[in-house]
Amino acid sequence: MGQRKEQRRPFNRDVEYWNDFYKNKFFMSEPTAFARTILPYLKPGKKLIDVGCGNGRDSLFFYQSGINVLGIDASDVAIGQLQGKAKEGKLSFLCGDFTRQPDEAETYDYCYSRFTLHAISQEQSDLLFQHAARILKDGGVIWIEARSVHDDLYGQGIPLGKNEFLFDGHYRRFIEKKGLKKELEKAGFSVVYMEESRDFAPFQNERPAIIRAVGVKKGNRRTGGQGNGDEI
Ligand SMILES: C[S@@+](CC[C@H](N)C(=O)[O-])C[C@H]1O[C@@H](n2cnc3c(N)ncnc32)[C@H](O)[C@@H]1O
């Protein structure tokens, strides 16, 4: 399959892989180190959208910490498992494309993207940032953690295009710090933090090369001491 055709495949191209993952493989329920790290910067009562929430381990953690959460994922299996945990007005889950949903404007304080950027194409990533800029309030914050081009998995599988590979039945696109910063800025974010490390997400014997980034949505109105960005 040519790389162009591959990139044009729909948002849920890997839905079978992820359904199988959430159905049959280990069910990781502990919140991630990234979620724990950023929690002190989040204010209770604020609204967070977890894009690519997977089994909801971080969505549930944020909700239990007093944040109102919407988790979105393309996997109907993952979202199906989470529906019973929803709490009206405080915690909800949606099966769909996080580059487009929900169809609201200026609603969220935080957009949380953990290990999802490297699961989507460049085109989808651009759409996600545009969408995040639309649904975040001025001063709203996007929190990102994703695999970098220096990750050991880079190069494994079938090459598709720049930094993209089809490996073990699913798609990965590895992220470059410089490019990520430019893309966030183009979408209307100020990048207030960006770092790469192998200490961010150790898992069993692996120490993946991970980029963390934080962007604050630039706005027309002054946020003063009330904006989320001032506290970072
Ligand atoms: C590596 S998992 C990360 C899950 C979770 N954030 C975590 O850290 O455990 C990537 C998730 O992104 C979801 N995903 C990928 N592209 C998507 C899209 N366009 N819309 C919604 N979900 C998507 C997949 O279904 C999968 O559950």
The ligand as an SDF file (V2000), in Angstrom:
LIG
                    3D

 27 29  0  0  0  0  0  0  0  0999 V2000
   -1.2290    4.5080   22.8520 C   0  0  0  0  0  0  0  0  0  0  0  0
   -2.9550    4.6250   23.1890 S   0  0  0  0  0  0  0  0  0  0  0  0
   -2.9070    5.7910   24.5340 C   0  0  0  0  0  0  0  0  0  0  0  0
   -4.0630    5.6450   25.4750 C   0  0  0  0  0  0  0  0  0  0  0  0
   -4.0110    6.5150   26.7510 C   0  0  0  0  0  0  0  0  0  0  0  0
   -3.8590    7.9330   26.4670 N   0  0  0  0  0  0  0  0  0  0  0  0
   -2.9280    6.0440   27.7110 C   0  0  0  0  0  0  0  0  0  0  0  0
   -1.9280    6.7580   27.8640 O   0  0  0  0  0  0  0  0  0  0  0  0
   -3.1000    4.9800   28.2680 O   0  0  0  0  0  0  0  0  0  0  0  0
   -3.5420    5.6380   21.8230 C   0  0  0  0  0  0  0  0  0  0  0  0
   -5.0640    5.7610   21.8020 C   0  0  0  0  0  0  0  0  0  0  0  0
   -5.4370    6.7630   20.8430 O   0  0  0  0  0  0  0  0  0  0  0  0
   -6.6670    6.3560   20.2270 C   0  0  0  0  0  0  0  0  0  0  0  0
   -6.7920    7.1070   18.9580 N   0  0  0  0  0  0  0  0  0  0  0  0
   -5.9160    7.1790   17.9330 C   0  0  0  0  0  0  0  0  0  0  0  0
   -6.3490    8.0230   16.9790 N   0  0  0  0  0  0  0  0  0  0  0  0
   -7.5580    8.5040   17.4140 C   0  0  0  0  0  0  0  0  0  0  0  0
   -8.4970    9.4520   16.8970 C   0  0  0  0  0  0  0  0  0  0  0  0
   -8.2930   10.0990   15.7450 N   0  0  0  0  0  0  0  0  0  0  0  0
   -9.6030    9.7230   17.6300 N   0  0  0  0  0  0  0  0  0  0  0  0
   -9.8230    9.1010   18.8200 C   0  0  0  0  0  0  0  0  0  0  0  0
   -8.9510    8.2040   19.3750 N   0  0  0  0  0  0  0  0  0  0  0  0
   -7.8420    7.9140   18.6810 C   0  0  0  0  0  0  0  0  0  0  0  0
   -6.5200    4.8580   20.0870 C   0  0  0  0  0  0  0  0  0  0  0  0
   -7.7730    4.2140   19.9540 O   0  0  0  0  0  0  0  0  0  0  0  0
   -5.7850    4.4830   21.4000 C   0  0  0  0  0  0  0  0  0  0  0  0
   -6.6940    4.1210   22.4210 O   0  0  0  0  0  0  0  0  0  0  0  0
  1  2  1  0
  2  3  1  0
  2 10  1  0
  3  4  1  0
  4  5  1  0
  5  6  1  0
  5  7  1  0
  7  8  2  0
  7  9  1  0
 10 11  1  0
 11 12  1  0
 11 26  1  0
 12 13  1  0
 13 14  1  0
 13 24  1  0
 14 15  1  0
 14 23  1  0
 15 16  2  0
 16 17  1  0
 17 18  1  0
 17 23  2  0
 18 19  1  0
 18 20  2  0
 20 21  1  0
 21 22  2  0
 22 23  1  0
 24 25  1  0
 24 26  1  0
 26 27  1  0
M  CHG  2   2   1   9  -1
M  END
$$$$
